[in-house]
Every structure is written in C-alpha cells, then in structure tokens.
Amino acid sequence: MDILPAIDLLGGRCVRLFQGDYDQAETFYDDPAIAAAQWLNAGTRWLHLVDLDGAKAGELTNLPAIEAIAQAAQPKGVSIQVGGGVRSRDRISQLLDLGVSRVIVGTVAVEQPDKVANWCSEFPGQVVIGIDARDGNVATRGWLETSTIRAVDLAKKAEAWQAAAIVYTDISRDGTMTGPNKPALREMAEAVDVPVIASGGISSVTDLLSLLAIESVGVTGAIIGKALYSGAIDLKEAMQAVGPGRLQDVPLDLDSSTFA
C-alpha cells in the first residue's frame, strides 16, 4: 500500500483544515518547501498536493509552490499528484508539463462529466477523480457545496472513464484523526475496478494496518496529513509497516534551500 504525505496549500502556507472548514486552518509551515523536503528525505514515493485556494476559487493559485516542489521531487523519482481548482484541459496539460505525475479533478467531474471523460482518454493513467463525500453525497467547490450525487455513483462514472484512480475523502473524518471510514472505503472499492486511495482521519499506524484488510478489494493507498505533522505517525515507520521494501534509499541532503 502506498503512503502519500499531504501538503495542503492555503495562502502560500502548508496547512491542515478541520473537516474541510477554511476557518479552522492550522498552519504547520509558512514555507511548504520545508514540508516537502521533510517527506522527500524520509523516502516517500508520492506527494499529494492540494491547492485549497484553488479549490474554492476554481483556479490554481499556489502554482509557484507546486512547481518548486515538483522540480525537487522529480530527480528523486518521487511522483506527485495535484488537485484543487483543476477545471480545464489546459491546466491539466500545464501541470503534467511541470513534472506532476497525476492530476486530480473533483468539482468538474460533477458539473461537466463529459469533459472529464475526454481528459481521461487524452491523458491515460494521469487523471484521478477526487470524490469528497459528506454523508455519502459528493461535495464540490472546496467542500463548500454538497451535491445530490452519491459518492459510489460518481465512482462508477470514474470507472467508465478509465480514470487512473479515485481519491476518496470522508469530510467528516478529515483533520480529525478519528480513523478512516473503512465501511465507505470498502463499499466504493468493491463497487468499481479502479484503485481507491483513502483520505481523511488516519491517525496512527494501527489505522494504516487496518486498511490492509481492504487492500485486496482495491484500496491501494492512503493519504496522511495531520498525523504526520503532529508527529502521531512517523513516515518511515508507516511505509515499513504497510509496504515492505517500499522505503527508498534517498540521500538526506534536502533542505528548503533546494526549492529556492
């Protein structure tokens, strides 16, 4: 199972929200490059970046930070997926040109599904569908609005589009460190033949080990945010616990100056 450290960008800073509430943002680093260097040094294979400003505004606004992190990660062989405000074909192409491996789309998958189907076809293996659920329904526009579309129904569309993966976030668990919503994750993974990445609530290595029980049905990764920043989870230990042999031999030579 892949572990994806999360770097959430708000106003140029690395933050974590509580249940998606922008008014409850906790800043961990004024410079997100420091967070990226920390996870790269630990040997991560993936980074998960979200432009929170972009998710609300409908347009990426933290592009300089994303570009800097992508440039530092690429020589290390680390893959990056980016979401938040990606609502056009040109923006997907731009991010991929910067060295981003996969681009996450959410709101547009609800509002303009035909476009997303075309993007999945044009960029095979590089478009991920972000499904953020509140009480089982898909939330959009930075989680500020809730649609009438059920999360599982959108997952089935993602399967038809041959999306690279689904990132499933239970908003009620996000930033709470109360554990992932395993029943919902199992339901989604069993409903579709698309890799599902768990997001929201993961607070301990025990939570990660519990996800291994549903790895066989398609839950192939876990995004960790607050638990890493608070020290509740050590990234190296987490990777060793759920993915033997996954830890890379990465030189510990990075600092924030790498991104200058």
C-alpha positions in Angstrom: 0.0 0.0 0.0 1.3 3.4 -1.0 1.6 6.2 1.6 1.0 9.7 0.3 2.0 12.6 2.6 -0.3 15.5 2.1 0.7 19.1 1.6 -2.3 21.4 1.6 -1.6 24.9 0.3 -3.5 27.9 1.6 -2.2 31.5 1.1 1.2 30.1 0.2 1.4 28.2 3.5 1.3 24.5 4.4 -1.9 24.0 6.5 -4.4 21.4 7.6 -8.1 22.0 7.8 -10.6 20.5 10.3 -13.4 18.8 8.4 -12.8 21.0 5.4 -13.5 24.2 7.3 -11.4 27.1 5.9 -12.0 29.0 9.2 -10.3 26.2 11.1 -6.9 26.1 9.3 -3.9 25.2 11.3 -0.6 26.4 9.8 2.3 23.9 10.1 4.8 25.6 7.8 4.9 29.1 6.3 7.1 27.6 3.6 5.6 24.4 2.1 9.0 23.6 0.7 10.1 22.6 4.2 7.3 20.1 4.5 8.2 18.7 1.0 11.8 18.4 1.9 10.9 16.5 5.1 8.8 13.9 3.3 11.3 13.6 0.4 14.1 13.0 3.0 12.0 10.3 4.6 11.9 8.3 1.3 8.4 8.8 0.2 7.4 7.5 -3.2 4.5 10.0 -3.5 3.4 13.5 -2.5 -0.2 14.6 -2.5 -0.6 18.4 -3.1 -3.9 20.3 -2.8 -4.4 23.9 -3.6 -7.1 24.9 -1.1 -7.3 28.4 -2.5 -7.8 27.0 -6.0 -10.4 24.6 -4.9 -12.5 27.5 -3.6 -11.8 29.9 -6.4 -11.9 27.4 -9.3 -8.3 28.2 -10.5 -4.9 27.2 -9.1 -3.4 30.0 -7.1 -0.4 28.3 -5.5 1.3 27.3 -8.7 4.8 28.6 -7.8 4.9 26.3 -4.7 3.6 23.3 -6.7 6.2 23.9 -9.5 9.1 24.2 -6.9 8.1 21.0 -5.2 7.7 19.1 -8.5 11.2 20.2 -9.6 12.7 19.0 -6.4 10.8 15.7 -6.4 11.4 14.7 -10.0 15.2 14.0 -9.7 14.5 11.7 -6.7 12.0 9.7 -8.7 9.1 10.8 -6.5 5.7 11.1 -8.0 3.3 13.9 -7.3 -0.4 14.2 -7.7 -2.0 17.6 -7.5 -5.6 18.8 -7.1 -7.6 21.8 -6.1 -9.1 24.1 -8.7 -8.2 22.0 -11.7 -11.1 22.6 -14.1 -9.7 22.9 -17.6 -7.7 20.8 -20.1 -5.0 23.4 -20.4 -4.4 23.3 -16.6 -4.0 19.6 -16.6 -1.5 19.8 -19.5 0.4 22.6 -17.7 0.7 20.6 -14.5 1.9 17.5 -16.4 4.5 19.6 -18.2 5.8 20.7 -14.9 6.5 17.1 -13.9 3.3 16.3 -12.0 2.5 12.6 -12.4 -1.3 12.7 -11.9 -3.8 15.5 -11.7 -6.9 15.3 -9.5 -10.2 16.7 -10.7 -13.3 16.9 -8.4 -15.9 19.6 -9.0 -15.7 19.4 -12.7 -16.3 15.7 -12.6 -19.7 16.5 -11.1 -20.5 19.6 -13.2 -19.0 18.7 -16.6 -18.6 14.9 -16.7 -18.3 14.8 -20.4 -15.1 16.9 -20.3 -13.6 14.7 -17.6 -14.3 11.6 -19.7 -12.4 13.2 -22.6 -9.5 14.2 -20.3 -9.2 10.6 -19.0 -9.0 9.5 -22.6 -6.5 12.1 -23.7 -4.2 11.7 -20.6 -4.4 8.0 -19.8 -3.2 7.0 -16.4 -2.8 10.6 -15.3 -6.3 11.8 -14.3 -7.5 11.0 -10.9 -11.1 11.6 -9.7 -11.3 13.2 -6.3 -14.5 12.1 -4.5 -15.1 14.1 -1.4 -18.2 12.9 0.5 -20.4 14.5 3.1 -22.9 12.0 4.4 -22.4 9.9 1.3 -23.0 12.7 -1.2 -20.3 14.4 -3.2 -19.1 17.8 -2.1 -17.8 20.4 -4.6 -16.1 23.8 -4.8 -13.7 23.3 -2.0 -16.2 21.4 0.0 -18.4 24.5 0.3 -21.3 22.9 -1.6 -22.9 19.5 -1.4 -24.4 17.9 -4.5 -27.2 15.3 -4.7 -24.8 12.8 -6.4 -23.9 9.8 -4.3 -20.2 9.1 -4.0 -20.5 5.5 -5.2 -22.4 6.7 -8.4 -19.5 9.1 -9.2 -17.0 6.3 -8.6 -18.9 4.2 -11.2 -18.5 7.0 -13.7 -14.8 7.2 -12.9 -14.6 3.5 -13.8 -16.3 4.0 -17.1 -13.9 6.9 -17.9 -11.0 4.6 -17.0 -9.6 7.1 -14.5 -6.2 6.4 -13.1 -7.5 6.2 -9.5 -10.1 7.6 -7.1 -9.1 9.6 -4.0 -12.0 9.1 -1.6 -12.2 11.6 1.3 -14.8 11.4 4.1 -15.0 15.1 5.0 -16.4 14.3 8.5 -13.1 12.5 9.2 -10.7 14.9 7.6 -8.3 16.5 10.0 -10.0 14.9 13.0 -7.6 11.9 13.5 -10.5 9.7 14.3 -9.7 6.9 11.9 -10.7 6.3 8.2 -14.2 5.4 7.2 -13.5 1.8 6.3 -17.1 0.7 5.6 -17.4 3.5 3.0 -14.0 2.7 1.5 -14.9 -1.0 1.2 -18.2 -0.2 -0.4 -16.6 2.0 -3.0 -13.6 -0.3 -3.7 -16.0 -3.3 -4.2 -18.3 -1.3 -6.5 -15.6 -0.4 -9.0 -12.5 -1.7 -10.7 -10.5 1.4 -10.1 -7.7 1.8 -7.4 -9.1 3.7 -4.4 -6.9 5.9 -2.2 -8.1 6.5 1.3 -8.1 10.1 2.7 -9.3 11.5 6.0 -9.0 10.6 9.6 -5.9 8.4 9.6 -4.2 8.9 12.9 -1.9 6.0 13.6 0.0 3.1 12.1 -2.8 1.0 13.5 -5.2 2.8 11.3 -3.0 2.1 8.3 -2.7 -1.6 9.2 -6.5 -1.8 9.4 -6.7 -0.6 5.8 -4.6 -3.6 4.7 -7.7 -5.7 5.3 -9.4 -4.0 2.4 -6.3 -3.6 0.2 -7.4 -6.8 -1.6 -10.6 -5.2 -2.8 -8.9 -2.2 -4.3 -7.8 0.3 -1.5 -4.2 0.7 -2.7 -3.1 3.9 -1.0 -3.5 6.2 2.0 -3.1 9.9 2.2 -1.8 11.1 5.6 -1.9 14.8 6.7 -2.3 16.0 10.2 -1.0 12.8 11.8 2.4 13.3 10.1 2.6 17.0 11.0 1.7 16.4 14.6 4.1 13.5 15.0 1.5 10.9 15.6 2.8 8.9 12.7 6.4 8.6 11.6 6.5 8.4 7.8 9.4 5.9 7.6 7.7 3.6 10.2 4.4 3.9 8.3 6.0 2.9 5.0 7.8 0.0 6.5 4.6 -1.2 8.3 2.3 -1.3 5.2 4.7 -1.7 2.3 7.8 -3.9 2.9 10.5 -2.9 0.5 8.8 0.4 -0.4 11.3 2.6 1.5 13.7 4.2 -0.9 17.3 4.8 -0.2 17.1 8.6 -0.7 20.1 10.8 0.3 19.2 13.0 3.3 20.6 16.1 1.6 17.5 18.3 1.1 16.5 21.4 2.9 14.3 24.3 2.0 17.1 25.9 0.0 16.6 23.2 -2.5 13.5 25.0 -3.6 15.0 28.5 -3.8 
